[in-house]
Amino acid sequence: MKKFLKIIAIIVSLLGLHSCSNDLEMATVTKPEDGVFKLMSSADNVTLEKENADSQTAITFHWDKSWYGIDTPTNFTVQIDSIGGDFSEPVVSELIDNEKSYTHAELNYIALKFELDPDVEGQLKVRLKANLKYGVMPVYSDTKVISVTPFSTLNLKYAMPGALYIQGDAVATNWSYPIPDEQTMVQIDDHRFGLILNLVGGKNFAFITSSSGWSDPAYVAPDSTVPAEGGEFIPSGSNTTPAWGGTPMRSPADSGTYKIIIDFVEGTYSVEPEPSIMAVPDELYIIGDATPLGWSTGPSQKFTKVDDFTFAITIALTEGKYDFISALTWSDPAYKAKTGSEPLMGGNFIESGSNTVPAWGGSDITAPAPGTYTITVNFKSGTYVLSL
């Protein structure tokens, strides 16, 4: 009996040693220093192509899986950010394998999200995050910079010109040159130009790309049946079919102030009455319950003046409304959406005050989904545009 108990004691002792051995093995799991592991890629410079963009692989990232000293399940997250970002709001891909591929379409979406210009080489930075189960022991690789040339996802009906002017007997120049700044259109975004100006009723105008003479091509109405409030336009030049086709647009019957928008995706233009040509304030602020300061404002919500007509700010927005004002307290006039149905990512705005017609007209602007946006406000075209 004593011999049997001794054998049992030896077995228990051996089991205890085995348990200690497991504990010792677990203790060898160590967290490496950030930047020790290298993120590798199949390329450092990628020109993205639109053809077969959803099926072609643009770049593959790969890495060593043994980050923690032993073979243990590890979660990986590829993080991509703008070259000036701090990885606080990256595009992420979570996986457990040791490589991640992106198609041309996927990488193009990321490049455009971080505002790289189409057909221009730009840069993104990439890093890898690793952690054990439940987010334990997070650690980061080195940061890798890649050069990316994205393609435009716009289906432009006509190529977007670099500059655009209005000419005709409906405007002040009356077909003469040079064209003044008052007839120089503002590029609103990547497919539209706009301008608020005075038109003489019952006359004609066209869009041209030169301030010193008629351009080849110019942009005109396809025929005289296009309404005065707008419609389709066509390029007209020596290489169009037919050559120098079309006719100048007609202005509305009544002389007055109008906003003209021309859209190179749709191939259309519009002419809408405006209360007046807006004076540009010295300063501009954003205010509203969609902003961090609510319906008060402060220096942190002041726009930067970009040029004589344009202001811009980058700010976090939540669900709610906002307006623009020209002082730290509510201003007269303030600047509101022209209608209550302006698109969430930008639209038309008007002056709204005690002396406007109607007094305090317009609508509070509706914010898009919560996020950080750059808002660009242009007083020459009476438009605002949001971009992530």
C-alpha positions, 0 to 999 in steps of 0.5 A: 500500500505504501509503495502504491501511494509512493508511485501516486505521489511521483505521478502527481509530482511529475504532473506538477512539473509538466504544468510548471513547464507549460507556465514557463512556455506561456511566459515566453510570449513577448511583445516586440517593439513597434517598428521592429517588423517590416511590412513588405509590398509587391511594388512601391509605385503603382499606376492604377488602371480603369480597365478590369479594375475590379479583377486586376491586383494592383499591390500585395502587402506581406509580412512575417507572422511570428511576431510574439516569439512563439507560434500563436494565433495573431490578428493583423490589420492593414492600415492605410492613411494619407501621407499627412495623416496620423492613422487616427482614421485609416482605411483598414483591412482585418485578417489572420493571413500574412498577406493582403492584396488590393485590386486596382479598383480597391486601391483607387477608391482609397486614393480618391478617399484621401484626395489624391488627384486623378492622373497625378502621382501622389503618396499614401502610407501603410502600416500593419497592426498585430494583436493577440486574441481580444486585442491583447498586446497590440504592436505596429510594424514600420510605416511604408510609403507607396506612390499611387497614381489613381484614375478618375471614376467620373464618367465625363460626357465632355472633357473638363476644361482648365478654365471657363468664361462667359461671353456674348451680348447678354453679358457686359463685354458684348462679344469684346475682349479681354474678358473681365474677372466678373465673367470668369467662372468658378470651378465648383468641383471636379465636373462643374463650373458656376457663376452668379452674374447679371444677364441682359434679357433676350440676348445670347451667351456661350462658354469659352476657355480663353479670356482673350479670344474665341476658343476651339472648342467653345461650348454652345447649345445644340440648337435654338430650341434649348430653353432659356433656363438651360438644357444640353450643351455641346462642344463646338470647334474645328474637330467636332461633328459637325465642325463649329456646330450649335448656336449660342445659348439664349438668356432669360427674357428678363434682365437680372441676376442669375446663377449659371451652372455647367456640368461636364458629367451630365452635359447640361447647364442651368440658369436660375434667378438669384437675389443678388451678387453677394458681397464677400465677408471679411471672415466666415464661421460655421455654426449649428448643432452639427458642429462641436460648439453647437449654436455658438461659435469660436475661433476653432470654427473660423474658415481660412480665406483661400482667395478673394471669393473662397473660404475653407474649413476642415471640421468634424460634423455630427447629425444636425444642421449648420449655417455660415456667419461672418462674425463670432455672434449671429450675423446679419446677413447669415448664409443658409441653404437656398432650399431645404433640399440641397444635396448633403455633400454641397449645394447652393446658398444665399444671403439671409438677413433682415434686408434680404428678400425674403427676410431671413429666407433660406434653410438651415443646411443639413449635415451628412453622416457624422465624420470629418469634412472639408467644407469649401464655400465660394461667394462668386458661385454661391455654392458650398461643397463638402469632401471627406 
